Amino acid sequence: MMAAQNNIRVLVTGASGYLATHCVQQLLSGGYAVRGTVRSLKNPDKIQPLRSLNFAKERLELVEADLEKADTWPRVMESCDYVLHVASPFPPVGDENTIRTALDGTLNVLKACAKCHSVKKVVLTSSIAAIMYGNDNHGKTVTEKDWSNIDGKNINTYQKSKTIAETAAWDFMKTIPDGDNKFKLTCLNPGFIVGPSLTEVEGTSVTIIKRIMNREMPGLPMLNFHMVDVRDCAKAHILAMENPKSDGERILLCSNKDYWFADVAGFLEKEFKSQGYCIPTRKLPYFMVWFASFFDSSVKEILPFIGVETHTDNSKARNLLGLKFTNPEKSIVDMGYSLIEKGIVPRKSGYKPRTHL
């Protein structure tokens, strides 16, 4: 089976990203040949972690590509059997460029797939952001049947970008003309992705945990999280790629229960307090968060979601993909250790490294 998979090439877009690097790692370990796209081959901080993966020398090819440059993608797509379109902007504060890049990037990749007859299937990384915002979902359980309302109240630019991009993807699939490559599509909708990082590059998820561990927050806003381990998320991409039963489906990826910001900090305090890390535990009242929003645009983005609790149903991922979700406490603790080992969070004198995650 391994030898047969050596002949299957999978394209991973944005290969140097937090999630995509795990996708590349698991594909290589599974015997696949991988072609990964990066913005520049001259950035060692992003390239070296990929080059260092097991089997990278034998089966990893890195190429430059830009989401917003449509003419780069037909060349990148050549001879690929599957595509994991993971690349998408996830800034702390979004703007109109976030929407344009997410939309244009998605359509540029899909249009290239429609012209490349070797591509059998695309797995698109969407987000829970395309499911649960812009509507009054407080206290409700959301599923894959739900969609965020881009014209609703309390929806930010990032959430709009993911909703618009995923909607455009499904609409595009209906318009592929006869004679073009009518590939299959699965959309995955992960929650807040946590777990160990394979790189030293700081994305949004890493920055949030880093700020908690460095006590860069005065306290904890009452934010509700729906988390998924980055390793589970990467595995879900490969399972969806391999499983024809997921064709034409969108699949929500979240752990079995939702957690508050205070829970996340609690996991870190339990593990790292004795090692010299001073984790904030004080819950911030709404008025303090509201006051801070006048001075910090990232705080302003979260203000509408303070105190809002929404539940999720992950039964589709469990039943259709057979996915077993990692306990979020393990994910957060593993993430803490990896950020220290990568030098993203400084080592304290009492730090006790683990031999494995």
N, C-alpha and C positions, 0 to 999 in steps of 0.2 A: 504493500500500500504506500509506503514511504517513497519507493522508487517511482510509482505512478504519479504521486503528487509533485515530484521534482519537475515534471513536465507541465504543471499547472502554474500559470503566472498570475499573481494577484497584484493589482495596482492599489496602493494606499496613498491617498492624497494628504498633504500636510504631515508627512511621515515623522517629522521631528517633534510633533506636539505631544502633550502629556498622555492623552489616550492613544494616539496613533502609534507611538513608540511601543506601547504594550501590544497593539495589534500586530505590528511588524515582528516583535519578539515571539508571539505565539504562533504566527504563521510560519516563521522559520523553524521553530521547534516542531511544528506539525509536518514539516517536509515540503512546504510550498516554496516556489521561487517568488520573490517579492521585488516589485519595482516601486520605489517610494519617491514621491515628489517633495521637493523643498524649494524655498524661495531662492536660496543661494548655496552653492557648493563650497563657498569660501568662508563659511561661518563655522569654525571648529567647535564652538560650544554646542551647536545643534547637530553637527554631522558626526562627531566622534562617538557619542553614545550609541548611535545606530551602527557605526562601523565596528563597535566593540561587542555587539550581540553575538551569541553563539550562531554559527553557520552563516554569518554575514558575508564572510569572504567567499563562500561557495555560492550563495544564492540570493544576495541582496544587491540590487542595482539602484543607485540614486540618480535622479535627473532633476533639472531645474524646471519649474513651471509656476505660472502666476494665475491665480483664480480669475483675475479680471482680464486676462489676455486670451481670448477664445482661440486664436490661431496656434497656441502652444499645445493644445490638448489632443488633436488628432495624432500628432507624432508620439506623444506620451502614451496614448491608448493602444498603439499598435501591438498586436500579438498577445494582449492581455485577455485572460479568460474571465476574471472577476474584478470588480472595482469596489473598494471600501472608500466611500467619499466621506472622510472624517474632517477634512479641513474646513474651518469656518471661524470667523472672528468671534471672540468672547471677551470683549473689553470690560473693565470694571464699570465704565460709563459709556454707553453707546451713543452714536450719532447717526446721521443719515448715511454716512459712508458704511456703517455696519450693515444696514439694510441692503444697500447696493452691492456690497461685496458678497454677502451671503446669497442673494438672489442671483446675481450674474455668475458667481462661481458655480453654483449648483447647476444652472442651465448650461453653462459652458461645458461642464463635465458630461452632463446627460446628452447634449447634442453631439459631442464627440463619440459617445457610446453608440448612438443611433447610426453613426456612419462607420463603425468598426464592427464587422460581423463576427469577430472572435469573442466579443463580450457576451457572456451568457446572463449575467446578473449584476446589479448594483445594490449594495447595502449603504443606505444613506444615514449618516448620523444627524438626526433631528434633535429634539430636546423635549423635556417636560414643559419647557417654555411655550411650546406650540399646542399645549393641551389645557392648561389650567389658569390662564390669566385673562383679564378683561371681562370676566364674569364674576358674579357673586357666588363663589364656591365655598364660602366659610362653612365648615362642618360637614361638607359633602365628600363623597368618595368619587374620584374621577377615574375614567378608564380611557382606552384608546378611541372610544366613540366621541369623546369630547374634543373641542377645538378652542383655542384661545380666540378672543374677539378683538381684532386689531383696532376696532372703532370704539371699544368699550373704555370705561374708566379704569384707571390704575393699571395700565399696561405700559411697560417701558420699551425703549428702542430695541434692546436685545431680544426681548420676547416677541416683538413684532417681526424682527428679522427672521427668527426661526420659523414662525408661523407662515410668513409670506414665502420663504424659501421652500418649505415642505409642501405647501399648497401648490406652488408652481411646479414642483416635481411631479406630483400626482396628475396635475393638468397636462403636463408635457407628455406623460405616458399615454394619454388618450389621443394624442395628435401625431404620433409617429406614423408617417405614411407607409403604404405598402411598398416593398422594395428596400426599405431601410431595415436596420437591425432592431427587431422588436424584443429587446432584452426584458428581463424580469426586474422588479424593484421591491425591496423591503425597506421600510423606514423604522429606525430604532429611536426611542424617545427616553433617553436616560435622565435621571434626576441629577442632583449635585454629585459630581464624580469625585470620589476621594480614594485614598490608598497610596501606596508607595510610588515615588517618582523615579523613573529611570534616567532622568536628565537633571541638569542643574539650572535649567531654564524655568523662570517663574511665570506660570500662567495664573489665571484668576483663582482657581481652586487652591493652588499652592500658596498664593499670597495670603488668603484668608487664614489658613492654618498657621502659617508663619507669623502672622500678626498676633494670633492668640498666644503662641508659644513665646514670643518675644514681649508679651504684655504691652503691645502697642495700642491696645484698646482700653479705654477707661472702664468699660463694662460691657455687658452683653445685651444687645437688643433682643426683643422677644420675636425672633424670626423662626419660622417653622421650616425644617429641612426634610427633603425626600432624597435619601442618599443611595448611591450604588458604588460598589468597589470598582476601581478602574480595571482590575484584572477580570472581574465578572463581565464588565462592559465590553472589553476586548473579546472575551470568549463568546459573548452573545453575537458579536459581529461575524465571527467565523461560523458559529452554529447556524445563523441565519443564511449565510452564504451557501452553506452545504445542504441546507434542508429545504427542499422544494415546497414543503407545506407552509413556509413563511412567505412565499411569493405573493405579492400584492397586499401584504399586511403591514400595519404599523404596530409596534410592540413597545409598551411602557416598561422601562427598566428602573425599578426602585426596590429597596429592601421592604421587609414585611410591615414595618411601622414607620411613622414619621417621628422626627426628633426636633427638639428646640436647640437653639444656639447654646443654651446653658448645658444641654446634654453633651454636645460636642466638646465643650470646654471641660466638662466633668470627666469625660474619658481621658483627656490629656492630663488633667490634674492628678487623677488616680494613678497614672503610670509614671508621670515625670516630676511630680512635686518632690519626691524623695531624692531625685537626682539633681535638684537645684533649680528647677524651672518654676517661676512664679506665674501661674496661670490665672487670669482674671475669672472671677466667679460671680461678681455682683451683677444682678440684672438691672438694666437701665430702664427707668420709667419712660413712658412715651414722651413726656414733655422735654426730657433731656435729648432724646433722639431728634425730636422736632426742632429744638433749638440748634443742634449741631448741623441740621440739614441746610441752614442758611449759610454755612461756611464750607461745607463739603458736598460736592455734587454727587459723590457715590452714596452718601447717607440719604440724600434727597431721593435717590432712585429706590431705596428700600422702604421709605417712609410709609407708602400705602399698604405694605404687607406686614407691618408690625401687629402682632397679636392675631393674625389670620391663620387659622388651622384648617388644612385640607388633607384628606386622606387619599390613598391611591390603592389600586387593585393590580397586583403583579401576576395574577393567575395565568395570563396569556403567555408571559415569558416562561413561567414554570411548566405549563402544560404543553405549549407548542415547541419550545426550544429545549425543554428539560433542564432549564437553568436553575442551579441552587445558589442562593444569594449569601454572600459572606456577611457575618454579623458586623454592622457598622462600627461597633466599638473596636473590633480587631482592625478594620480598615483605617480608622482614625489613628490608632496607636502605631500601626505599621507605617503610616504616613509620617507621623512625628519622628520615628527613628530614621526614616529615609531622608527627611529634610536635614536632620543633624548630620548624617553620614555624608550628604552631598555638600555640606557647608552652607546651606541656605539658612539654617538656624545655627547659631554658635554653640559649641560644646561648653557645658558647665563643668566645673571641677568634679562634681559628683556623678557625671554621666557614666552609665554602664552600657556599653554597646552590646547589641545582640548579634549572634553569629548568623542569623537568618531571619527573614520576614515571612 
